[in-house]
Amino acid sequence: MLYYLHYLSGYLSELRVFRYITVRALGGAATAFLISLWLGPWLIERLRRLKIQSYEMRGDAPALDQLHSKKSGTPTMGGLLIIGSVTAATLLWAIPVHSPILLTLATFVYMGAVGFLDDFAKLNGKSAKGLTARRKFRLQALWAVLVGLALLLIPDTSESVRSLMVPFFKEPVIQDMGMILTIGFILAIIVGASNAVNLTDGLDGLAIGCSSTVALAYLVMAYAASNVKVAKYLLIPFVSGSGELAVFCGCLLGGCLGFLWYNCHPAQVFMGDTGSLALGGAMAMVAILIKQELALVIVGGVFVMEALSVILQVASFKLRGKRIFAMAPIHHHFQLKKWSETQVTIRFWILSIVFALLGVATLKIR
């Protein structure tokens, strides 16, 4: 909303800075960060008083359970802090009437709500594992289909959403995927991204740190897509209004860093599925809107590694009766290989930075 202050620049010339995407992205990042720092202690204490504390012991890995025994009793559902700070900052610094922002925020909040239901089911004693995988998938898929239909109906996105852009290629590989394939593609991106972040959330600071690098990478990508000259130079699709998504990514970056303040080892609060599903959904939505969906596989390389490790582990055990890793997701494998939790987290952060840089580099290498 601060954007509209630039209309008063005739009275106070300094107010024209609120027109600039870079200023608003940085302002959003700072705002979300400060909101997180301010509300963090209050929320953590409130979660503790309400006994919203959970840490699921594996049972099948006594060595890992012993390493994580101190985590028992740590408040969860800290994703509420991420959702609250990022949403507030976005509404303050972005232009809220833009359809890309509305869709992204709606996806962010909806996926967070699905995660909240999952966390609540665990804490309420209805199910130790929360929502069933089938029910969670149905809720995620329902929203993905609605998003796909909305993008097909909105005039500004109805044509671009049907095309398939692939990193390193100048032109769309498929110009028109058709309605069914387009919706299926959007479903795969949203559901895949949200669950991949969810699988990564197993160590203090791991998922939120990696989410920060993805948010920064997509801030750069969204800004490039919003500028006609830059988009033409880089041979990437120009997306009208994507500058506001850069502002959202700035807010997301600030919210992630603010939450990391309390989630770094030893964590004072866990994000829970409330945070992980929301983060994955938001990243996916930004990637879809700026036509960099498959670049998310590179930028979010750590999340892909985590998801693939689970898929390979399950497939290998079912087909051969043998496990590939000591434990999946892969961050637990390295823990059981005697890496400390801090070593695993920081090394995965380093990988995440490298993947983010490679993903941004795909804008130029075409």
N, C-alpha and C positions, 0 to 999 in steps of 0.2 A: 504493500500500500504506500510505502514511502516514495515509490516511483512517481506518484502524482504530485509530489512536492515540486517537481521541476517546472510545473506550470506556473509556479509563483516566482520563477527566476527573474521575471521582469521587475519584481520588487527587491529581491535579494539574489544577486547573480550566482552566488555560491551554491544555490539549490539545484542548479543545472547538473551537478555531479550525479544526482539520483537517476539520470537518464542512462548512465553508463552501466553496462552489464558487469564489467570488472569490479566497479565500486560496490554494486549490490551483491555480487557473489562473495566478495571479501567481507562485506558488512553482514551478510547472512551467516557466513562461517563463524565470525566473531560472536554474533548474537546467539547462535545455537550452542556454541561452546560455553559461553557465560551462563546461559540458562541451565545447561547441564551441571555446571559447577555449583550454581546457586541452589538448584532443586535436588541435586544428588543426595546430600546428607539427609534431607527431610524425607525423600522417598525411601531411602534405605532403612531409615528408622521406622517408617510407617510399615514397610513390608515385614520388618522384623517383629513389630508389635502384633501384626496380623498373622504371624507365624507362616508367612508365605516363604517357606524355606524348604528347599528340596535339593538333594543330590542323589542321583540314582546309581547305586553300586551295581557293577556288572554281574557279579556272582560267578561268571565263567572265567574270571581273571583275578584271582586273589592277589597277585603281585601288583596289579594296577589299582585294585581297591585299597590296598595298603598305602600306595602312593597318594591316593586321593582322599584318604580317610579324614583329613583335616578340613576338607571342603564341606563336609556334612553340616547342615545348619546355616549355610550361607544363603541369604535372601535371593530369590529368583524373580522373574517377571520384570527385570530391570529394563527390558525393551520399552516399557512405558515411558521411561525417561528419554530414550532416543526418539520415539514417535512424537512425544509432546514437544521437545525442544526443536526438532527439525520442522514440524508442522507450524509451530508458532513463528519461527524465523522465516520460513518460506512465505507465509501469509503477510509478513511484515515487509519483506524485501522484494518479492517477486510480484508480477502482475497477476493477481489471482483469477482474473476472468479468462485467461488464455486456456484453451482446451487441453494443451499438453500438460500444463501444471495441474489442472483439475483431475485429469486422468491419472497422472503420476501420484498425486497426493491420495486420491481415492484408492489406488492399488496399494500404496504404502500402508494406509490405515486398515484396509480390508484384510490384507495378509497378516498384519499385526493382530487383528481380531481373531483370525483363524488360529494363530499361534497362542493367543490368550486363552481360547477355548481348550486348546491342547494342554497348556500348562495348568489350567483350572481343573481339568479332568484328572490330572495326575495328583494334584494337591487335595482334591475333594475325596480322594479314595475310590472313585468310580473305576479307575483303571490305572495301574502302576505305570503303564506306558502311554497314557493319555488317549487321544482319539485314535481309532483304528486307522491304519494306513489307507484303507479304502475310503473311509469317510473324509479324511484329510484331503486326499486326492480329489474327491468329488467337489469339495468346497473350493479348492484351488482352481480346478478345471472350470467350474461354473463361472468364476470371475474372469478367467482367461477368455472364455467364449464370449462373454458380455463385452469385454474390452475389444476383442477382435471385431465383433459386430459394430461397435461404436466407431472404431477406426475406419471401417468400410463405409459407414454412413456419413461420417464427417467429410464435407467437401475437400478440406485442405489435406486430408490424409488418405482419402478413398483410393487414389491412384498409386501413391508411393508405397502404401502398406502391402500392396499385391506383389511388388517387385522383391527380388532376392539379391541383396548385395553380399559379395564375398570379399574378404580382405585380399589385397594385392590385385584386384581387378578394377578397371576403370568404370566399366558399364555393368548394369545388372546382369547376373548370370541367367536369371529368369525374369522376363519383363512382366508377366502376369501369371501368378500362381493359381488364380481362381479363388473363389470364396472358401471352399472346404480346406484346401491346402494351406491357405493363408491363416485361417483360424487354427488349424492343427499346428502350424509353425509357431504362432504366438503362444499357444498352449504349452508347447514343448519348452519354449524359452522361459516363460514365467514360472511354470511348475519346476523345471529343471534348476533354474537359478535359486529359487527360494529354498528348495530342498538341499541343494549343494551347500549353501551358507549354513543351513541347519546342521548338516553333518560335520561341518568344520568347527562348529561351536562346541569344543570339548576341552579346551585348555584356557587358562586365564589370559585374556587379551588376544587370543589367536584370531577368532573370527572378526572381531571389531577392528583390529589392526589391519587385516587384509582388506576389509570393507573400506577403510580410509583410503588406501591406495587406488582401489577401483573407483571410488567417488572422485578422486582428484583426476584420474585419467579421463573419466567421462565428462568432467568439467571442461577439460581442454577440448575434447571431441565435440561437445555440444556447442562450445563457443566457436569452434572452427566451422561447424555446420550452419551457424547463425549469420555468418558474414559472407555475403555474395562473392566478394573478391577472393577471400581465403578459400572458400569452398571450390571456386572455379580453378584456382591455382593448384589445389591439392587433388582435384578431380574426384571430389566426394559430393554426395547429394546436398544441395542447399535446402535447409528445412526452415521455413518461416516460423518464427516464434521459439526456435530451439534455444535462443539466448536465455529465455526464462528457465529452461532446463539446466543451463549452466549455473544459474542462481540457485536452483534447487540442489544441484550437486555440491555447491559451496556450503549450503546449509547442512547437507548430509555429512560432508567432511567435518564441519565443526561439531555436529552432534556426535559423530563417531569418536572424535578426539576427546570430547567432554566425557563421554561414557567410559572411554579407555582410562581416564583419570581414576575411576573407581573400580575398573574391571582388571587392571594390570595386576600381576602376581604379587602378593596373594590377594585374590579378588575379594572386594567387599560386597559385590553383587554380581549375579549372573543375568544375562539378557533373556535367557529362556527362549522358547519358540516364539514368544511374543516379539522379540527383537530380531531373531535370525530370519524368520519368514518375511517380516516387514522389509528388512534390508535387501534380501534377495529379490523380492517383488519389485522394489523401487529401482534397483539396478537394471533389472530386466526391462522395465517399462521405459526407462531413459534410453536404453540400447535400441528398443523397438522404434521409438519415436524419431530418433536421429539416424535410423537405418544403419546401425552398427551392431546388429544382433550377434553375428558370428564372431565379431571382434571380442565379444564378451568371453568367449572360450579362451582367448589369449590373455586378455586383461585380467580375468578372474582365474588364471591358471591354477592357483592353489586350491580354489573351490572345485575345479575340475579334477585335480589330482585326488582330492578327498572323496569325491563321488565315485570316480573310477575305481579307487581302491576297494570300496564297498562292493561295487558291482562285480569286480574280478574275484574278490574273496568269496562271495556267495556262489558265483558261477563255478569256480574251481572246486569248492566243497561239494556242490551238488553233482557235478559231472565226474570228478575224480576222487572225491572223498578226502582231498588234501587242501590245506590252506596255503595261500601264497605268502601272506604276511603273518607276523606273530599276532597281530590284531588289526582290525579295521574299525573306523577310518585310520588312515595311514599315520596320523600324528601319534596314535597310541602304539603303533608298531615301533616307532623310534623311542618312545618312552620305555618300552620293554627291552629295547636294545641299549638301555642305560644312558640315554640322553636325558638330561634334566629337563624339567618342564620349561624353564626359561630358555634353554638352548633350542628346544624344538620351536617354541614360539618365535624367538628372534630370527632363527634361520628361515622359518616359513615367511616371516615378514620380509626378509631380504629377497626371497624368491618372489614374493608378491610385488615388490618394487620392480624387480627385473621384468616380470610378466607385464606389468603396467606400462613400462617404458617400451617394451616390444609392441604392445598393443597400440600405443600412440604412434609408434614408428610406421605402422601399417598405413597411416594416413598419407604418408609421403611415398612409400614404396608401392607403386602401382604400375 
